[in-house]
Amino acid sequence: MNPVLWRRLLAEFVGTGLLVTAVVGSGIMAATLSPGDAGLRLLENSVATALALGALILTFGPVSGAHFNPVVSAADWFLGRRAGTGLAARDLGGYVLAQTLGAIGGAILADLMFGRPAVAFSARDRTGGPLWLGEVVATAGLLLLVFALARSGRAAVAPAAVGAYIGAAYWFTSSTSFANPAVTIGRAFTDTFAGIAPGSVPGFVAAQLAGLAVGVGLLRALYPSAAVVVAAHEFGGIPR
């Protein structure tokens, strides 16, 4: 059985928050240590994010499934709704809210740890067709990966595989692979290396939702019986 809802929502809130703390904090540290080398800053940021994501999936997977991402939660609900697997429709809104609030809190925490203002909206514009296309690719690829792992009985390798994919997608997508509406919103609250201007957020989120549609369509074609993603029961979930 899955844990009670409040435990799962708490896990999504804390897990998403710590993920954004890792993204933003490593970006601040990278900018401090490597101010003259943009490539090295991106490498430092991507490696820290990939490792943190894998660790967080291992930590919170047994409780909530470690979605940390509204598009993963939405896909989990959509693909599992007929078979009664995956996230329940009544819980989807709670997951999305917990993830979004956690992401904002994670950005604030990172800023405070590095002695910056708690909230400083980013001035870093990230907009335009090439970046939006990058987000479609990053998001669709992420969904393909996590659901293909579940469908083929390899969910146990999800922490390493998802972390590796996100770390690589920093480099092979034009947008540096946000691939997550909650994280995108959270990163608008920090005027640092990892930030995104609030005015750029709607375009990124729209592209991520397009990636959700593409990813789900491909999954329905390639894995017609794909159901739950990194579900709590696949990690031996904690009792109620």
Residue pairs with C-beta under 8 A, 6 or more apart in sequence:
1 233
1 237
1 239
1 240
2 8
2 231
2 232
2 233
2 237
3 63
3 64
3 232
3 237
3 238
3 239
3 240
4 240
5 91
5 94
7 63
7 64
7 238
8 63
8 64
8 65
8 91
8 95
8 232
9 64
9 94
9 95
9 98
10 63
10 98
11 60
11 63
11 64
11 66
12 60
12 64
12 67
12 68
12 95
12 98
12 99
12 102
13 98
13 99
13 101
13 102
13 105
14 60
14 102
15 56
15 59
15 60
15 64
15 66
15 68
15 102
16 68
16 69
16 98
16 99
16 100
16 102
16 103
16 106
16 182
16 183
16 186
17 102
17 103
17 105
17 106
17 109
18 52
18 56
18 106
19 49
19 52
19 53
19 56
19 68
19 103
19 106
19 183
20 102
20 103
20 104
20 105
20 106
20 107
20 110
20 183
20 186
20 187
21 106
21 107
21 109
21 110
21 113
22 48
22 49
22 52
22 53
22 56
23 45
23 48
23 49
23 52
23 106
23 110
23 183
23 187
23 194
24 106
24 107
24 110
24 111
24 186
24 187
24 190
24 192
24 194
24 195
25 48
25 110
25 113
25 114
26 44
26 45
26 48
26 49
26 52
26 194
27 41
27 45
27 192
27 193
27 194
28 110
28 111
28 114
28 116
28 192
28 193
28 194
29 44
29 48
29 114
30 40
30 41
30 42
30 44
30 45
30 48
30 193
31 41
31 192
31 193
33 44
34 40
34 41
34 44
41 193
42 170
42 171
42 176
45 170
45 193
45 194
46 166
46 167
46 170
46 171
46 176
47 167
49 166
49 167
49 170
50 163
50 164
50 166
50 167
50 170
51 163
51 167
52 163
53 68
53 159
53 162
53 163
53 166
54 159
54 160
54 162
54 163
54 164
55 159
56 66
56 68
57 66
57 158
57 159
57 162
57 163
57 230
58 159
59 66
60 66
60 68
61 158
61 159
61 230
61 232
61 234
61 235
62 232
62 235
62 236
62 237
62 238
63 232
63 237
63 238
64 95
64 232
65 76
65 87
65 228
65 229
65 230
65 231
65 232
66 230
67 73
67 76
67 87
67 95
67 99
67 229
67 230
68 99
68 102
68 180
68 182
68 183
69 99
69 142
69 179
69 180
69 181
69 182
69 183
70 95
70 96
70 99
70 100
70 180
70 181
70 182
71 139
71 142
71 143
71 179
71 180
71 181
71 208
71 209
71 211
71 212
71 215
72 142
72 143
72 146
72 229
73 87
73 92
73 95
73 96
73 99
74 92
74 96
74 212
75 143
75 147
75 212
75 215
75 216
75 219
75 229
76 86
76 87
76 228
76 229
76 231
77 86
77 87
77 88
77 89
77 92
78 216
79 86
79 147
79 216
79 219
79 220
79 226
79 227
80 86
80 87
80 227
80 228
81 89
83 225
83 227
85 227
85 228
85 231
86 227
86 228
86 229
86 231
87 95
87 228
96 182
99 182
100 181
100 182
100 185
100 186
102 182
102 186
103 180
103 182
103 183
103 185
103 186
103 187
104 185
104 186
104 189
105 186
106 186
107 186
107 187
107 188
107 189
107 190
108 118
108 119
108 189
108 190
110 190
110 192
111 117
111 118
111 119
111 120
111 189
111 190
111 192
112 118
116 190
116 192
119 189
120 189
120 190
120 191
121 188
121 189
121 191
121 197
121 198
122 187
122 188
122 189
122 190
122 191
122 192
122 195
122 196
122 197
122 198
123 191
123 195
123 197
124 191
124 195
124 196
124 197
124 200
125 197
125 199
125 200
126 175
126 196
126 197
126 200
126 204
127 199
127 200
127 203
130 174
131 174
131 175
131 203
131 204
131 207
132 175
132 203
132 204
132 206
132 207
133 174
133 207
134 173
134 174
134 175
134 176
134 177
134 207
135 173
135 175
135 177
135 178
135 179
135 204
135 207
135 208
135 211
136 207
136 208
136 210
136 211
136 214
137 173
137 211
138 169
138 173
138 175
138 177
138 178
138 179
138 211
139 179
139 180
139 207
139 208
139 210
139 211
139 212
139 214
139 215
140 211
140 212
140 214
140 215
140 218
141 165
141 169
141 179
141 215
142 162
142 165
142 166
142 169
142 179
142 211
142 215
143 211
143 212
143 215
143 216
143 219
144 215
144 218
144 219
144 222
145 161
145 162
145 165
146 158
146 162
146 229
146 230
147 215
147 219
147 223
147 226
147 229
148 219
148 222
148 223
148 226
149 155
149 157
149 158
149 161
150 158
150 226
150 227
150 228
150 229
150 230
150 231
150 234
151 223
151 225
151 226
151 227
155 229
155 230
155 231
155 234
155 235
156 234
158 230
162 230
166 177
166 179
169 176
169 177
169 179
170 176
170 177
175 204
175 207
178 184
178 187
178 196
178 204
178 208
179 208
179 211
180 208
181 204
181 205
181 208
181 209
184 196
184 201
184 204
184 205
184 208
185 201
185 205
187 194
187 195
187 196
188 195
188 196
188 197
188 198
188 200
188 201
189 195
196 204
219 226
220 226
228 234
231 237
232 238
